[in-house]
């Protein structure tokens, strides 16, 4: 079961995922743990090193499944082509696409019988494509993305008020590279675009049917939110196991 955590920068995805992983213990793993296990490199903590390891590890499988995802790749390239110039950010988005699809396909094959928690999954590719840009996109194009991208089994959508997201982002020491050296108005514009994006995605039927919404994650409510998520996942896992046994 692939469980992707989504939400705007500052919503608390990483914090909540880590706490959920601890509570589920041996019942779950993270996507990075799945990818790093064959190399015994699960202890790597640097984000860039983690990304490089995953990109290298999934490249062969990504190439083998390329025909399956050709439409998504073509769509992504067409969206990026609207931007005024080809930049390092464009390259990073394409690298991210390779990594996210490759990790998704690897988990489907290697870890399909266990809960796998993902905080940089396929749905978050929409954030890379549609948020950090001044180019406008239509709702129909975002819906089109949702029909092409391989979806997780469960989407945990973490929501917070926009003003709280802004303040948390401004306080972060590890802000996304796209937000570094941006002024408050630019960061606020990015967050507004992200909020609108995730609200639209959450309303699409194919995503809505697998959605768990966690509202307004606050530090004092983490344990409550984690309990909600873990109980939801364990019930779903149990019902899926019963269905498979029956069939």
GIUR-V604824 format. One record per residue. N is the residue number from 1. RES is the residue in three letters. SS is DSSP state (alpha for helix, beta for strand, coil for the rest). OMEGA is omega in degrees with one decimal (NA if undefined). BURIAL is b if it has 24 or more other C-alpha atoms within 12 Angstrom, else e. Layout:
n=N res=RES ss=SS omega=OMEGA burial=BURIAL
n=N res=RES ss=SS omega=OMEGA burial=BURIAL
//
This chain:
n=1 res=UNK ss=coil omega=177.7 burial=b
n=2 res=UNK ss=beta omega=-178.1 burial=b
n=3 res=UNK ss=beta omega=-178.4 burial=b
n=4 res=UNK ss=beta omega=175.5 burial=b
n=5 res=UNK ss=beta omega=-179.8 burial=b
n=6 res=UNK ss=beta omega=179.4 burial=b
n=7 res=UNK ss=coil omega=-177.0 burial=b
n=8 res=UNK ss=coil omega=171.4 burial=b
n=9 res=UNK ss=coil omega=-179.4 burial=b
n=10 res=UNK ss=coil omega=-178.5 burial=b
n=11 res=UNK ss=coil omega=178.9 burial=b
n=12 res=UNK ss=coil omega=-177.2 burial=b
n=13 res=UNK ss=alpha omega=-175.5 burial=b
n=14 res=UNK ss=alpha omega=179.3 burial=b
n=15 res=UNK ss=alpha omega=-177.0 burial=b
n=16 res=UNK ss=alpha omega=177.9 burial=b
n=17 res=UNK ss=alpha omega=-179.0 burial=b
n=18 res=UNK ss=alpha omega=179.7 burial=b
n=19 res=UNK ss=alpha omega=177.0 burial=b
n=20 res=UNK ss=alpha omega=178.4 burial=b
n=21 res=UNK ss=alpha omega=179.9 burial=b
n=22 res=UNK ss=alpha omega=-176.7 burial=e
n=23 res=UNK ss=alpha omega=179.0 burial=b
n=24 res=UNK ss=alpha omega=177.1 burial=b
n=25 res=UNK ss=alpha omega=-174.1 burial=e
n=26 res=UNK ss=alpha omega=179.5 burial=e
n=27 res=UNK ss=alpha omega=-174.5 burial=e
n=28 res=UNK ss=beta omega=172.2 burial=b
n=29 res=UNK ss=beta omega=173.8 burial=b
n=30 res=UNK ss=beta omega=179.6 burial=b
n=31 res=UNK ss=alpha omega=179.7 burial=b
n=32 res=UNK ss=alpha omega=177.5 burial=b
n=33 res=UNK ss=alpha omega=178.1 burial=b
n=34 res=UNK ss=alpha omega=-176.9 burial=b
n=35 res=UNK ss=alpha omega=-174.2 burial=b
n=36 res=UNK ss=alpha omega=-174.3 burial=b
n=37 res=UNK ss=alpha omega=-178.9 burial=e
n=38 res=UNK ss=coil omega=-178.7 burial=e
n=39 res=UNK ss=coil omega=-177.0 burial=e
n=40 res=UNK ss=coil omega=-178.3 burial=e
n=41 res=UNK ss=coil omega=-177.3 burial=e
n=42 res=UNK ss=coil omega=-175.4 burial=e
n=43 res=UNK ss=coil omega=177.2 burial=e
n=44 res=UNK ss=coil omega=-177.1 burial=e
n=45 res=UNK ss=coil omega=-176.9 burial=e
n=46 res=UNK ss=coil omega=-175.9 burial=e
n=47 res=UNK ss=alpha omega=-179.2 burial=e
n=48 res=UNK ss=alpha omega=178.3 burial=e
n=49 res=UNK ss=alpha omega=177.7 burial=e
n=50 res=UNK ss=alpha omega=-179.2 burial=b
n=51 res=UNK ss=alpha omega=-179.2 burial=b
n=52 res=UNK ss=alpha omega=178.2 burial=e
n=53 res=UNK ss=alpha omega=-178.3 burial=b
n=54 res=UNK ss=alpha omega=179.6 burial=b
n=55 res=UNK ss=alpha omega=179.6 burial=b
n=56 res=UNK ss=alpha omega=-175.3 burial=e
n=57 res=UNK ss=alpha omega=-173.7 burial=b
n=58 res=UNK ss=alpha omega=-175.3 burial=b
n=59 res=UNK ss=alpha omega=179.8 burial=b
n=60 res=UNK ss=alpha omega=179.8 burial=e
n=61 res=UNK ss=alpha omega=176.8 burial=b
n=62 res=UNK ss=alpha omega=-179.6 burial=b
n=63 res=UNK ss=alpha omega=-179.7 burial=e
n=64 res=UNK ss=alpha omega=-178.3 burial=e
n=65 res=UNK ss=coil omega=-177.8 burial=e
n=66 res=UNK ss=alpha omega=179.7 burial=e
n=67 res=UNK ss=alpha omega=179.9 burial=e
n=68 res=UNK ss=alpha omega=-174.3 burial=e
n=69 res=UNK ss=alpha omega=-175.7 burial=b
n=70 res=UNK ss=alpha omega=-177.7 burial=e
n=71 res=UNK ss=alpha omega=178.5 burial=e
n=72 res=UNK ss=alpha omega=-179.6 burial=b
n=73 res=UNK ss=alpha omega=178.8 burial=b
n=74 res=UNK ss=alpha omega=178.4 burial=e
n=75 res=UNK ss=alpha omega=-179.7 burial=b
n=76 res=UNK ss=alpha omega=179.8 burial=b
n=77 res=UNK ss=alpha omega=-179.8 burial=e
n=78 res=UNK ss=alpha omega=177.4 burial=e
n=79 res=UNK ss=alpha omega=-179.4 burial=b
n=80 res=UNK ss=alpha omega=-178.2 burial=b
n=81 res=UNK ss=coil omega=178.6 burial=e
n=82 res=UNK ss=coil omega=-178.9 burial=e
n=83 res=UNK ss=coil omega=-168.1 burial=e
n=84 res=UNK ss=coil omega=-177.4 burial=e
n=85 res=UNK ss=coil omega=177.9 burial=e
n=86 res=UNK ss=coil omega=-173.7 burial=e
n=87 res=UNK ss=coil omega=174.0 burial=e
n=88 res=UNK ss=alpha omega=178.4 burial=e
n=89 res=UNK ss=alpha omega=177.9 burial=e
n=90 res=UNK ss=alpha omega=178.3 burial=b
n=91 res=UNK ss=alpha omega=-179.2 burial=e
n=92 res=UNK ss=alpha omega=177.8 burial=b
n=93 res=UNK ss=alpha omega=178.4 burial=b
n=94 res=UNK ss=alpha omega=174.6 burial=b
n=95 res=UNK ss=alpha omega=179.6 burial=b
n=96 res=UNK ss=alpha omega=178.1 burial=b
n=97 res=UNK ss=alpha omega=178.8 burial=b
n=98 res=UNK ss=alpha omega=-177.7 burial=b
n=99 res=UNK ss=alpha omega=-175.8 burial=b
n=100 res=UNK ss=alpha omega=178.9 burial=b
n=101 res=UNK ss=alpha omega=-179.5 burial=b
n=102 res=UNK ss=alpha omega=178.0 burial=b
n=103 res=UNK ss=alpha omega=179.6 burial=b
n=104 res=UNK ss=alpha omega=-178.6 burial=b
n=105 res=UNK ss=alpha omega=179.1 burial=b
n=106 res=UNK ss=alpha omega=-180.0 burial=b
n=107 res=UNK ss=alpha omega=178.3 burial=b
n=108 res=UNK ss=alpha omega=-177.6 burial=b
n=109 res=UNK ss=alpha omega=-169.4 burial=e
n=110 res=UNK ss=alpha omega=-169.1 burial=e
n=111 res=UNK ss=coil omega=-172.3 burial=b
n=112 res=UNK ss=coil omega=-176.2 burial=e
n=113 res=UNK ss=coil omega=179.6 burial=e
n=114 res=UNK ss=coil omega=175.6 burial=b
n=115 res=UNK ss=beta omega=177.7 burial=b
n=116 res=UNK ss=beta omega=-177.3 burial=b
n=117 res=UNK ss=beta omega=-173.8 burial=b
n=118 res=UNK ss=beta omega=177.4 burial=b
n=119 res=UNK ss=coil omega=175.6 burial=b
n=120 res=UNK ss=coil omega=-172.1 burial=b
n=121 res=UNK ss=coil omega=-173.3 burial=b
n=122 res=UNK ss=coil omega=-179.8 burial=b
n=123 res=UNK ss=coil omega=-179.0 burial=b
n=124 res=UNK ss=coil omega=173.5 burial=b
n=125 res=UNK ss=alpha omega=177.5 burial=b
n=126 res=UNK ss=alpha omega=178.1 burial=b
n=127 res=UNK ss=alpha omega=179.9 burial=b
n=128 res=UNK ss=alpha omega=-174.8 burial=b
n=129 res=UNK ss=alpha omega=-165.9 burial=b
n=130 res=UNK ss=alpha omega=-171.9 burial=b
n=131 res=UNK ss=coil omega=-172.8 burial=b
n=132 res=UNK ss=coil omega=-179.0 burial=b
n=133 res=UNK ss=coil omega=175.6 burial=b
n=134 res=UNK ss=coil omega=-179.4 burial=e
n=135 res=UNK ss=coil omega=179.3 burial=e
n=136 res=UNK ss=coil omega=176.8 burial=e
n=137 res=UNK ss=coil omega=-179.0 burial=b
n=138 res=UNK ss=coil omega=175.3 burial=e
n=139 res=UNK ss=alpha omega=-179.3 burial=e
n=140 res=UNK ss=alpha omega=178.9 burial=e
n=141 res=UNK ss=alpha omega=177.1 burial=e
n=142 res=UNK ss=alpha omega=175.4 burial=b
n=143 res=UNK ss=alpha omega=177.8 burial=b
n=144 res=UNK ss=alpha omega=176.1 burial=e
n=145 res=UNK ss=alpha omega=-176.7 burial=b
n=146 res=UNK ss=alpha omega=178.1 burial=b
n=147 res=UNK ss=alpha omega=-176.2 burial=e
n=148 res=UNK ss=alpha omega=-172.5 burial=b
n=149 res=UNK ss=coil omega=174.1 burial=b
n=150 res=UNK ss=coil omega=-172.5 burial=b
n=151 res=UNK ss=coil omega=171.2 burial=b
n=152 res=UNK ss=coil omega=178.4 burial=b
n=153 res=UNK ss=coil omega=179.1 burial=b
n=154 res=UNK ss=beta omega=175.1 burial=b
n=155 res=UNK ss=beta omega=175.4 burial=b
n=156 res=UNK ss=beta omega=-175.9 burial=b
n=157 res=UNK ss=beta omega=-177.9 burial=b
n=158 res=UNK ss=beta omega=-175.9 burial=b
n=159 res=UNK ss=beta omega=172.6 burial=b
n=160 res=UNK ss=coil omega=176.0 burial=b
n=161 res=UNK ss=coil omega=-174.3 burial=e
n=162 res=UNK ss=alpha omega=-179.8 burial=b
n=163 res=UNK ss=alpha omega=176.7 burial=e
n=164 res=UNK ss=alpha omega=177.3 burial=e
n=165 res=UNK ss=alpha omega=179.7 burial=b
n=166 res=UNK ss=alpha omega=-177.6 burial=b
n=167 res=UNK ss=alpha omega=178.9 burial=e
n=168 res=UNK ss=alpha omega=-179.4 burial=b
n=169 res=UNK ss=alpha omega=179.7 burial=b
n=170 res=UNK ss=alpha omega=-178.9 burial=b
n=171 res=UNK ss=alpha omega=-174.6 burial=e
n=172 res=UNK ss=coil omega=174.7 burial=e
n=173 res=UNK ss=coil omega=-177.7 burial=e
n=174 res=UNK ss=coil omega=-179.3 burial=e
n=175 res=UNK ss=coil omega=177.0 burial=e
n=176 res=UNK ss=coil omega=-175.7 burial=e
n=177 res=UNK ss=alpha omega=-178.7 burial=e
n=178 res=UNK ss=alpha omega=-178.3 burial=b
n=179 res=UNK ss=alpha omega=179.9 burial=b
n=180 res=UNK ss=coil omega=179.4 burial=e
n=181 res=UNK ss=coil omega=173.3 burial=e
n=182 res=UNK ss=coil omega=179.1 burial=e
n=183 res=UNK ss=coil omega=-174.7 burial=e
n=184 res=UNK ss=alpha omega=-178.2 burial=e
n=185 res=UNK ss=alpha omega=179.5 burial=e
n=186 res=UNK ss=alpha omega=178.5 burial=e
n=187 res=UNK ss=alpha omega=178.6 burial=b
n=188 res=UNK ss=alpha omega=178.5 burial=b
n=189 res=UNK ss=alpha omega=177.1 burial=e
n=190 res=UNK ss=alpha omega=-177.7 burial=b
n=191 res=UNK ss=alpha omega=178.3 burial=b
n=192 res=UNK ss=alpha omega=177.4 burial=b
n=193 res=UNK ss=alpha omega=-179.3 burial=b
n=194 res=UNK ss=alpha omega=178.2 burial=b
n=195 res=UNK ss=alpha omega=180.0 burial=b
n=196 res=UNK ss=alpha omega=179.9 burial=b
n=197 res=UNK ss=alpha omega=-175.9 burial=b
n=198 res=UNK ss=alpha omega=175.8 burial=b
n=199 res=UNK ss=alpha omega=178.3 burial=b
n=200 res=UNK ss=alpha omega=179.6 burial=b
n=201 res=UNK ss=alpha omega=-178.0 burial=b
n=202 res=UNK ss=alpha omega=-179.1 burial=b
n=203 res=UNK ss=alpha omega=179.4 burial=e
n=204 res=UNK ss=coil omega=-170.5 burial=e
n=205 res=UNK ss=alpha omega=-176.5 burial=e
n=206 res=UNK ss=alpha omega=177.8 burial=b
n=207 res=UNK ss=alpha omega=-179.3 burial=b
n=208 res=UNK ss=alpha omega=-177.9 burial=e
n=209 res=UNK ss=coil omega=-179.4 burial=e
n=210 res=UNK ss=coil omega=-169.1 burial=b
n=211 res=UNK ss=beta omega=168.0 burial=b
n=212 res=UNK ss=beta omega=-176.9 burial=b
n=213 res=UNK ss=beta omega=174.8 burial=b
n=214 res=UNK ss=beta omega=-174.3 burial=b
n=215 res=UNK ss=beta omega=167.0 burial=e
n=216 res=UNK ss=coil omega=179.0 burial=b
n=217 res=UNK ss=coil omega=176.6 burial=b
n=218 res=UNK ss=coil omega=-176.9 burial=b
n=219 res=UNK ss=alpha omega=-177.3 burial=e
n=220 res=UNK ss=alpha omega=-175.9 burial=e
n=221 res=UNK ss=alpha omega=-177.0 burial=e
n=222 res=UNK ss=alpha omega=-177.7 burial=b
n=223 res=UNK ss=alpha omega=177.9 burial=e
n=224 res=UNK ss=alpha omega=179.7 burial=e
n=225 res=UNK ss=alpha omega=179.0 burial=b
n=226 res=UNK ss=alpha omega=177.8 burial=b
n=227 res=UNK ss=alpha omega=179.0 burial=e
n=228 res=UNK ss=alpha omega=-178.5 burial=b
n=229 res=UNK ss=alpha omega=-175.7 burial=b
n=230 res=UNK ss=alpha omega=178.8 burial=b
n=231 res=UNK ss=alpha omega=177.6 burial=e
n=232 res=UNK ss=alpha omega=-177.3 burial=b
n=233 res=UNK ss=alpha omega=-179.5 burial=b
n=234 res=UNK ss=alpha omega=176.3 burial=b
n=235 res=UNK ss=alpha omega=179.6 burial=e
n=236 res=UNK ss=alpha omega=178.8 burial=e
n=237 res=UNK ss=alpha omega=-179.6 burial=b
n=238 res=UNK ss=alpha omega=-179.7 burial=e
n=239 res=UNK ss=alpha omega=177.9 burial=e
n=240 res=UNK ss=alpha omega=179.3 burial=e
n=241 res=UNK ss=alpha omega=178.9 burial=e
n=242 res=UNK ss=alpha omega=-179.9 burial=e
n=243 res=UNK ss=alpha omega=-179.8 burial=e
n=244 res=UNK ss=alpha omega=179.8 burial=e
n=245 res=UNK ss=alpha omega=179.7 burial=e
n=246 res=UNK ss=alpha omega=-178.6 burial=e
n=247 res=UNK ss=coil omega=NA burial=e
//
